[in-house]
């Protein structure tokens, strides 16, 4: 199967110079994505794929029924809205 993941929302870090180790989440971007394909991949499959594509990716939630998910990029930059990832058979 082929799947597409589109970044649909991005919230930039409140203070990217501060490490989350000392200032909880200040340097972390957040975002949302939408997975399309059939059958829908599992949370573990999407997490594994995006962890390879986005440095310091951490999935917060994913609903396979709708394909909507949320994530945090710890002390890093989330992809821009509209970024697309294509892959076959996770």
JOCOR-V569639 format. One record per pair of residues at least 12 apart in sequence whose ideal C-beta (glycine too) atoms are under 10 Angstrom apart, sorted by the first residue. I is the first residue (numbers start at 0). GAP is how many residues later the second one is. D is the distance in Angstrom with one decimal. If there is no record, write none. Layout:
{{I & GAP & D} {I & GAP & D}}
//
This chain:
{{0 & 36 & 5.7} {0 & 37 & 6.9} {0 & 38 & 6.9} {0 & 39 & 9.5} {0 & 40 & 8.1} {0 & 86 & 9.5} {0 & 87 & 7.0} {0 & 88 & 6.0} {0 & 89 & 8.5} {1 & 34 & 9.4} {1 & 35 & 6.1} {1 & 36 & 9.4} {1 & 84 & 6.9} {1 & 85 & 7.4} {1 & 86 & 5.2} {1 & 87 & 8.2} {2 & 32 & 6.1} {2 & 33 & 6.9} {2 & 34 & 3.6} {2 & 35 & 9.0} {2 & 36 & 9.9} {2 & 37 & 8.4} {2 & 38 & 6.1} {2 & 42 & 8.8} {2 & 43 & 8.4} {2 & 46 & 8.2} {2 & 64 & 9.2} {2 & 82 & 8.4} {2 & 83 & 7.3} {2 & 84 & 5.6} {2 & 85 & 7.5} {2 & 86 & 8.6} {2 & 87 & 7.1} {3 & 30 & 8.5} {3 & 31 & 7.3} {3 & 32 & 4.9} {3 & 33 & 6.5} {3 & 63 & 9.5} {3 & 80 & 6.2} {3 & 81 & 7.2} {3 & 82 & 5.5} {3 & 83 & 8.3} {4 & 28 & 5.3} {4 & 29 & 7.2} {4 & 30 & 5.2} {4 & 31 & 8.0} {4 & 32 & 9.0} {4 & 36 & 9.3} {4 & 41 & 7.3} {4 & 44 & 7.5} {4 & 45 & 6.9} {4 & 48 & 8.4} {4 & 62 & 8.6} {4 & 64 & 8.5} {4 & 74 & 9.8} {4 & 78 & 8.7} {4 & 79 & 7.1} {4 & 80 & 4.4} {4 & 81 & 8.0} {4 & 82 & 7.9} {5 & 26 & 9.7} {5 & 27 & 6.4} {5 & 28 & 5.0} {5 & 29 & 8.2} {5 & 30 & 7.6} {5 & 61 & 9.5} {5 & 73 & 9.9} {5 & 75 & 8.7} {5 & 76 & 7.1} {5 & 77 & 7.3} {5 & 78 & 5.4} {5 & 79 & 7.9} {6 & 24 & 5.8} {6 & 25 & 7.5} {6 & 26 & 5.4} {6 & 27 & 8.4} {6 & 43 & 9.9} {6 & 47 & 9.2} {6 & 64 & 9.4} {6 & 71 & 7.3} {6 & 72 & 4.8} {6 & 73 & 6.8} {6 & 74 & 5.6} {6 & 75 & 6.6} {6 & 76 & 4.4} {6 & 77 & 7.8} {6 & 78 & 8.3} {7 & 23 & 7.9} {7 & 24 & 5.1} {7 & 25 & 6.1} {7 & 26 & 5.2} {7 & 60 & 8.1} {7 & 61 & 9.5} {7 & 73 & 6.5} {7 & 74 & 8.4} {7 & 75 & 9.7} {8 & 21 & 8.3} {8 & 22 & 5.8} {8 & 23 & 3.9} {8 & 24 & 8.3} {8 & 25 & 9.5} {8 & 59 & 10.0} {8 & 61 & 8.4} {8 & 69 & 9.2} {8 & 72 & 6.4} {9 & 19 & 6.5} {9 & 20 & 7.4} {9 & 21 & 4.7} {9 & 22 & 8.1} {9 & 63 & 9.5} {9 & 67 & 9.1} {9 & 68 & 5.0} {9 & 69 & 7.4} {9 & 70 & 6.5} {9 & 71 & 5.3} {9 & 72 & 9.6} {9 & 73 & 9.1} {10 & 17 & 9.5} {10 & 18 & 6.7} {10 & 19 & 4.5} {10 & 20 & 6.9} {10 & 21 & 8.9} {10 & 61 & 9.6} {10 & 67 & 7.9} {11 & 16 & 9.5} {11 & 17 & 5.5} {11 & 18 & 8.4} {11 & 19 & 9.6} {11 & 65 & 8.0} {11 & 66 & 7.6} {12 & 12 & 7.8} {12 & 13 & 6.3} {12 & 14 & 5.1} {12 & 15 & 5.5} {12 & 16 & 5.3} {12 & 17 & 8.3} {12 & 59 & 9.8} {12 & 60 & 8.6} {12 & 61 & 9.9} {12 & 62 & 8.1} {12 & 63 & 8.6} {12 & 64 & 8.2} {12 & 65 & 8.9} {13 & 12 & 5.4} {13 & 13 & 8.4} {13 & 14 & 8.9} {13 & 15 & 9.9} {14 & 12 & 6.7} {15 & 12 & 8.6} {15 & 13 & 8.0} {15 & 59 & 8.1} {15 & 60 & 8.8} {15 & 61 & 7.9} {17 & 57 & 8.9} {18 & 55 & 9.4} {18 & 56 & 5.7} {19 & 36 & 9.8} {19 & 52 & 9.2} {19 & 54 & 5.8} {19 & 55 & 5.3} {19 & 56 & 9.9} {20 & 53 & 9.5} {20 & 54 & 8.0} {24 & 47 & 7.6} {24 & 49 & 8.4} {24 & 50 & 9.3} {25 & 49 & 9.0} {26 & 46 & 9.5} {26 & 47 & 7.9} {26 & 48 & 4.4} {26 & 49 & 7.9} {26 & 50 & 9.9} {27 & 28 & 8.3} {27 & 30 & 8.5} {27 & 44 & 5.2} {27 & 45 & 6.1} {27 & 46 & 5.1} {27 & 47 & 6.0} {27 & 48 & 7.2} {27 & 49 & 9.6} {27 & 50 & 8.7} {28 & 25 & 9.8} {28 & 27 & 9.5} {28 & 42 & 9.2} {28 & 43 & 7.3} {28 & 44 & 4.7} {28 & 45 & 9.0} {28 & 46 & 9.1} {28 & 47 & 6.6} {28 & 48 & 5.5} {28 & 49 & 3.7} {28 & 50 & 9.0} {29 & 28 & 9.8} {29 & 30 & 8.0} {29 & 40 & 7.2} {29 & 41 & 7.1} {29 & 42 & 5.2} {29 & 43 & 7.5} {29 & 48 & 6.6} {30 & 23 & 8.9} {30 & 26 & 9.5} {30 & 29 & 9.6} {30 & 38 & 9.2} {30 & 39 & 7.3} {30 & 40 & 5.7} {30 & 41 & 8.0} {30 & 42 & 7.3} {30 & 46 & 10.0} {30 & 47 & 4.2} {30 & 48 & 7.1} {30 & 49 & 9.4} {30 & 50 & 8.1} {30 & 52 & 9.3} {31 & 28 & 9.3} {31 & 29 & 9.4} {31 & 36 & 6.8} {31 & 37 & 6.8} {31 & 38 & 5.2} {31 & 39 & 7.7} {31 & 46 & 9.6} {31 & 49 & 9.2} {32 & 13 & 8.3} {32 & 17 & 7.5} {32 & 21 & 9.8} {32 & 26 & 9.4} {32 & 29 & 8.4} {32 & 34 & 8.4} {32 & 35 & 7.6} {32 & 36 & 5.1} {32 & 37 & 7.9} {32 & 38 & 6.9} {32 & 45 & 9.8} {32 & 46 & 8.9} {32 & 50 & 9.0} {32 & 52 & 8.5} {33 & 32 & 8.2} {33 & 33 & 5.3} {33 & 34 & 5.9} {33 & 35 & 7.8} {34 & 14 & 9.5} {34 & 15 & 9.6} {34 & 27 & 7.7} {34 & 28 & 9.5} {34 & 29 & 8.0} {34 & 31 & 8.9} {34 & 32 & 4.0} {34 & 33 & 7.9} {34 & 34 & 6.9} {34 & 50 & 9.4} {35 & 31 & 6.0} {36 & 30 & 8.0} {36 & 49 & 9.7} {36 & 50 & 9.1} {36 & 51 & 9.6} {36 & 53 & 9.5} {38 & 25 & 8.6} {39 & 22 & 9.5} {39 & 23 & 9.1} {39 & 24 & 4.3} {39 & 25 & 7.4} {39 & 26 & 8.7} {39 & 27 & 6.0} {40 & 21 & 9.0} {40 & 23 & 7.1} {40 & 26 & 9.0} {40 & 46 & 9.2} {40 & 48 & 9.3} {40 & 49 & 5.2} {41 & 20 & 8.5} {41 & 22 & 6.4} {41 & 48 & 8.3} {42 & 16 & 7.0} {42 & 18 & 8.4} {42 & 19 & 4.5} {42 & 20 & 8.6} {42 & 21 & 6.8} {42 & 26 & 7.9} {43 & 15 & 9.4} {43 & 18 & 9.3} {43 & 46 & 8.9} {44 & 17 & 9.6} {44 & 19 & 9.4} {44 & 42 & 9.6} {44 & 44 & 9.4} {44 & 45 & 3.9} {45 & 13 & 7.1} {45 & 16 & 5.6} {45 & 18 & 8.4} {45 & 21 & 9.0} {45 & 23 & 6.5} {45 & 25 & 9.6} {45 & 41 & 9.9} {45 & 44 & 7.4} {46 & 12 & 4.6} {46 & 15 & 7.4} {46 & 22 & 8.9} {46 & 24 & 8.8} {46 & 43 & 9.9} {47 & 42 & 6.9} {48 & 36 & 7.4} {48 & 38 & 5.9} {48 & 41 & 5.5} {49 & 12 & 9.5} {49 & 19 & 8.5} {49 & 21 & 6.9} {49 & 29 & 9.6} {49 & 35 & 7.4} {49 & 37 & 9.9} {50 & 20 & 9.6} {51 & 33 & 9.8} {51 & 35 & 9.5} {52 & 26 & 8.3} {52 & 30 & 9.4} {52 & 32 & 5.7} {52 & 34 & 8.8} {53 & 17 & 7.7} {53 & 19 & 6.2} {53 & 22 & 8.0} {53 & 23 & 9.0} {53 & 24 & 7.4} {53 & 25 & 6.4} {53 & 29 & 9.3} {53 & 31 & 8.9} {54 & 18 & 7.3} {54 & 19 & 9.3} {54 & 20 & 9.7} {54 & 21 & 5.6} {54 & 22 & 8.4} {55 & 16 & 8.6} {55 & 17 & 5.3} {55 & 18 & 4.6} {55 & 19 & 6.4} {55 & 20 & 4.4} {55 & 21 & 9.2} {55 & 22 & 9.8} {56 & 14 & 5.9} {56 & 15 & 8.0} {56 & 16 & 6.0} {56 & 17 & 8.3} {56 & 19 & 8.4} {56 & 21 & 8.7} {56 & 22 & 9.7} {57 & 13 & 6.2} {57 & 14 & 4.8} {57 & 15 & 7.3} {57 & 16 & 5.7} {57 & 18 & 9.9} {58 & 12 & 5.1} {58 & 13 & 8.4} {59 & 12 & 6.0}}
//
